Amino acid sequence: MRVDEASVRADASTLFDDLAVLTDAAVRPIVVAPEPSAARAIVRAINRSLNAAVSLSGSDAAMLPHAPGGIGRVNTGILSTLLDAGYIPVIEPTGFSVFAPGDASLIADEVAGALAVATEAVRAIFFHAAGGVADPQTDALIAELTPSEALAIAGDERVASDLRDAIRAAALGVRGGVAAAQIVDGRIPHAAIVELITAQHVGTQVTGSVTLAA
């Protein structure tokens, strides 16, 4: 899941409690921080109660190779090792390059989408304060989109650029094999639990079979 500053810092946020519940329920979450500096803060917050979070950058075990135009082939070995041992990886949105002295900055949504595909995740969640995707014509919240429909909206400049990043990553994740991706307001109490271990959904879901009504 890609978290945002709002879901991490909100006074009423249940994110860290939810991660504990998910871990107990044998769900193996991977958390993508909104920016590198936030990853360590998220790890500290989780470990105040759970003692299970580990921060990783894109250069750790060359996990996120930085290729021309974006992220190369994701190396999932370190993730599998941590997940199998019961840890929660918290990922900095940075990429590794053998030709650069430091890590490259990456878009957190793209990192989350690439990780979801590479780890064959059943679900990808993108927390965004917008709470989902609104129809650019009517401003009405759209409950479900196909990847093609989502990509069309992601190309609409009337939509905020950071939300377009989340929509695009969700669509490409589903096209890459993720069963469904959800864009939801992470400040909603227990949003992660609702999405991952119940049949209910909030926000906008991107799946491979839904067509918008005319």
C-alpha positions in Angstrom: 0.0 0.0 0.0 1.2 3.5 -0.8 0.5 5.8 2.2 0.3 9.6 2.2 1.2 12.2 4.7 -2.5 12.7 5.6 -3.1 9.0 6.5 0.2 8.9 8.5 -0.2 12.2 10.4 -4.0 12.4 11.0 -4.9 12.5 14.7 -7.6 9.9 14.2 -5.5 7.7 11.8 -5.9 3.9 12.5 -3.1 3.0 10.0 -0.6 1.6 12.5 -3.2 -0.4 14.5 -4.6 -1.7 11.2 -1.1 -3.0 10.1 -1.0 -5.0 13.4 -4.4 -6.5 12.7 -3.4 -7.3 9.1 -0.2 -9.0 10.2 -2.2 -11.1 12.8 -4.6 -12.1 10.0 -1.7 -13.4 7.9 -1.9 -10.6 5.4 1.7 -9.5 4.4 1.6 -5.8 3.7 4.3 -3.8 2.0 4.1 -0.1 2.8 5.5 2.5 0.4 6.3 5.9 2.0 5.3 9.1 0.2 8.9 10.3 0.3 12.3 9.0 1.6 12.3 11.2 4.7 8.9 9.8 5.8 10.0 6.1 5.7 12.0 6.2 8.9 9.2 8.0 10.7 6.7 5.4 9.6 9.1 2.6 10.8 9.4 4.2 14.2 5.6 4.7 14.5 4.9 1.0 13.6 7.7 -0.3 15.9 6.3 1.6 19.0 3.7 -1.2 19.2 4.6 -3.9 16.7 8.4 -4.3 16.5 8.1 -5.5 12.9 8.9 -2.7 10.5 12.0 -2.5 8.4 13.0 0.5 6.2 14.4 -0.2 2.7 15.6 2.1 0.0 15.7 1.2 -3.6 19.4 0.5 -3.4 19.0 -2.2 -0.7 19.7 -5.5 -2.5 19.3 -3.4 -5.7 15.6 -3.8 -5.2 14.4 -0.9 -7.4 16.8 -0.5 -10.3 16.5 2.9 -11.9 16.2 2.5 -15.7 15.7 5.1 -18.4 12.1 6.2 -18.1 11.4 4.7 -14.7 11.8 1.5 -12.7 13.6 -1.5 -14.1 13.1 -5.2 -13.2 12.2 -5.3 -9.4 14.4 -7.6 -7.4 12.0 -9.1 -4.8 14.4 -11.3 -2.9 14.9 -9.1 0.1 11.1 -8.5 0.3 10.4 -12.2 0.2 12.9 -12.8 3.0 11.4 -10.1 5.2 7.7 -11.0 4.5 8.3 -14.7 5.1 9.9 -13.8 8.5 6.9 -11.7 9.5 8.3 -8.2 9.0 6.6 -5.2 7.3 8.9 -3.6 4.7 8.5 0.2 4.5 9.9 1.3 1.2 11.5 4.6 0.3 10.5 5.8 -3.2 14.1 5.7 -4.5 15.9 3.9 -7.3 19.3 2.3 -7.5 21.7 3.1 -10.4 25.2 1.6 -10.8 26.2 4.7 -12.6 25.1 7.4 -10.1 26.6 8.2 -6.7 23.2 8.4 -5.0 19.7 7.1 -5.2 17.3 8.5 -7.8 14.0 9.9 -6.7 11.0 8.0 -7.8 7.2 8.6 -7.8 5.8 6.7 -4.8 2.8 5.6 -6.7 4.9 4.1 -9.4 7.0 2.3 -6.8 3.8 0.8 -5.2 2.5 -0.3 -8.5 5.7 -1.9 -9.6 6.1 -3.7 -6.3 2.5 -5.0 -6.4 3.1 -6.5 -9.8 6.5 -7.9 -9.0 5.3 -9.6 -5.8 2.1 -10.8 -7.4 0.0 -8.9 -4.9 -3.7 -9.6 -4.7 -4.5 -6.0 -3.9 -2.8 -2.6 -4.2 -4.0 0.3 -2.2 -3.2 3.9 -2.9 -4.1 6.3 -0.1 -5.1 9.8 -1.4 -6.9 12.6 0.4 -9.3 13.0 -2.6 -10.9 9.7 -1.4 -11.1 8.3 -4.9 -11.6 9.3 -8.5 -14.2 11.8 -9.5 -15.7 12.0 -13.0 -14.0 15.1 -14.6 -17.3 16.0 -16.2 -19.7 15.7 -13.2 -17.4 15.6 -10.1 -19.3 12.5 -9.0 -17.2 9.8 -7.3 -16.6 6.8 -9.6 -16.9 3.5 -7.7 -15.2 1.3 -10.3 -13.0 1.7 -13.4 -11.3 -0.6 -15.9 -7.6 0.0 -16.5 -8.4 1.6 -19.8 -10.9 4.0 -18.3 -8.5 4.8 -15.4 -5.7 5.6 -17.9 -8.0 7.9 -19.8 -8.8 9.9 -16.7 -5.1 9.9 -15.7 -4.4 11.7 -18.9 -6.9 14.4 -18.1 -5.2 17.6 -16.9 -8.2 18.7 -15.0 -7.4 16.0 -12.5 -4.7 16.9 -9.9 -1.3 15.7 -10.9 -0.6 13.6 -7.7 -4.0 11.9 -8.1 -3.2 11.2 -11.8 -0.1 9.4 -10.6 -2.1 7.2 -8.3 -4.7 6.4 -11.0 -2.1 5.6 -13.5 -0.2 3.3 -11.1 -3.4 1.5 -10.1 -4.3 0.9 -13.8 -0.9 -0.4 -14.7 -0.8 -2.6 -11.7 -4.0 -4.2 -12.6 -2.8 -4.6 -16.2 0.3 -6.2 -14.8 -1.7 -8.9 -12.9 -2.9 -7.3 -9.6 -6.5 -8.4 -9.1 -7.7 -5.0 -8.0 -6.3 -1.6 -7.0 -8.1 0.8 -4.7 -7.7 4.6 -4.4 -9.1 5.6 -1.0 -8.8 8.2 1.7 -6.5 6.7 4.3 -7.9 8.8 7.0 -11.1 6.8 7.0 -11.0 4.6 10.1 -9.7 1.1 9.3 -9.6 1.8 5.6 -6.8 -0.8 5.1 -8.7 -3.5 6.9 -11.9 -2.8 5.0 -10.0 -3.1 1.7 -7.9 -6.1 2.4 -9.9 -8.5 4.6 -13.6 -7.6 4.0 -15.9 -7.7 1.0 -16.6 -4.0 1.3 -14.9 -1.2 -0.7 -14.6 2.6 -0.3 -13.2 5.1 -2.8 -12.6 3.9 -6.4 -11.6 0.4 -7.4 -9.7 -0.4 -10.6 -10.4 -3.9 -11.9 -10.2 -5.6 -15.2 -13.9 -6.2 -16.0 -16.0 -3.1 -15.1 -17.3 -0.7 -17.7 -18.7 2.7 -16.9 -22.4 3.2 -17.6 -23.1 5.6 -20.5 
